[in-house]
């Protein structure tokens, strides 16, 4: 985790805290498929009903997963 002067110290909900946002209450997945280009991966695409917000996840095969998850567009870690 971050030190008391890092990002976690800012006014953000704890990872275990449930935050309900009615705008994002209805997620959906419209594509969930395996792709082979450029390398084999699971592609998941969806969004939130009533919004223009969309998301995509690119996941490695289970036997290649190393316990890490990166988020593009997330707050940078300083």
C-alpha positions as CSV (number, residue, x, y, z in Angstrom):
1,X,0.0,0.0,0.0
2,X,0.9,3.6,-0.1
3,X,2.4,5.7,2.8
4,X,0.3,8.2,4.6
5,X,1.5,10.8,2.2
6,X,0.7,8.8,-0.9
7,X,-2.5,8.5,-3.0
8,X,-4.3,6.3,-0.5
9,X,-4.1,9.1,2.1
10,X,-6.3,11.3,-0.1
11,X,-10.0,11.4,0.5
12,X,-10.9,8.2,-1.4
13,X,-13.1,5.3,-0.3
14,X,-11.3,2.3,1.1
15,X,-11.1,-0.7,-1.2
16,X,-13.6,-2.6,1.0
17,X,-16.1,0.2,1.2
18,X,-19.2,-0.1,-1.0
19,X,-20.0,3.0,-3.0
20,X,-23.3,3.1,-4.7
21,X,-23.5,5.3,-7.8
22,X,-27.0,5.1,-9.4
23,X,-25.5,6.3,-12.7
24,X,-23.5,3.1,-13.0
25,X,-26.0,0.7,-11.4
26,X,-26.7,-1.3,-14.5
27,X,-23.6,-2.7,-16.1
28,X,-23.8,-5.0,-19.1
29,X,-21.4,-7.1,-21.2
30,X,-22.1,-7.2,-24.9
31,X,-19.0,-9.2,-26.0
32,X,-17.0,-11.9,-24.2
33,X,-14.8,-13.8,-26.5
34,X,-11.4,-15.3,-27.0
35,X,-9.1,-13.6,-29.6
36,X,-5.8,-14.8,-31.1
37,X,-4.4,-11.6,-32.5
38,X,-1.9,-10.1,-31.6
39,X,-1.7,-12.9,-28.9
40,X,-4.3,-15.2,-27.4
41,X,-6.5,-13.2,-24.9
42,X,-10.0,-12.9,-23.6
43,X,-11.7,-9.8,-24.8
44,X,-14.6,-8.5,-22.6
45,X,-16.5,-5.3,-23.7
46,X,-19.5,-3.7,-22.1
47,X,-20.9,-0.5,-20.6
48,X,-23.5,1.0,-18.3
49,X,-27.1,1.3,-19.4
50,X,-28.3,4.9,-19.8
51,X,-24.7,6.2,-20.2
52,X,-22.1,6.5,-22.9
53,X,-19.5,4.9,-20.6
54,X,-17.9,1.8,-22.1
55,X,-15.2,-0.6,-20.9
56,X,-12.9,-3.2,-22.4
57,X,-10.8,-5.8,-20.6
58,X,-8.0,-7.8,-22.2
59,X,-7.2,-10.8,-20.1
60,X,-4.5,-13.4,-20.6
61,X,-5.3,-17.2,-20.6
62,X,-5.5,-18.5,-17.0
63,X,-2.2,-20.4,-17.2
64,X,-0.4,-17.2,-18.1
65,X,-2.0,-14.9,-15.5
66,X,0.6,-13.8,-13.0
67,X,-1.6,-12.1,-10.4
68,X,-1.3,-8.6,-11.7
69,X,-3.9,-6.3,-13.2
70,X,-3.1,-2.9,-14.8
71,X,-5.6,-0.1,-15.6
72,X,-5.0,2.2,-18.5
73,X,-6.4,5.7,-17.7
74,X,-6.3,5.1,-13.9
75,X,-4.6,7.6,-11.6
76,X,-0.8,7.3,-12.0
77,X,1.1,6.1,-9.0
78,X,3.6,8.8,-7.9
